Amino acid sequence: MDNIQNSFLHCLRYGVYKNYGALLENLGAFEDAVDYYLLATQIDSSDPSLWIKLGSISRKIKDISTACFAFENGLQASQSTLAMVKCLKSLSEVRIHIDMRTFN
């Protein structure tokens, strides 16, 4: 019985963090959204869509290290070609941005 309850609570907490992060994102509270998305990744790191959201918002607020971290983890978690392509494309764009800043 404990495993069932723990599994349910695990899923519930993950859903709350992910959905609250999405709500904060919609309200424009991007830094807070990043915090809640990070909490969700600590519970379940296997959702590439969460990593993509985290990376996209981090890039928007110019948190380049978190963006790279998110896209790299999204790439590792990806089971589909589409998610892999999104992560690779976004990661390469962030890395190019870093390189351009380094050389300017």
Protein Blocks (a to p, Z undefined) as FASTA:
>chain_A
ZZmmmmmmmmmmmmmmmmmmmmmmmnopamlmmmmmmmmmmmomkbmklmmmmmmmmmmn
opaklmmmmmmmmmmmpmbfklmmmmmmmmmmmmmmmmmmmmZZ
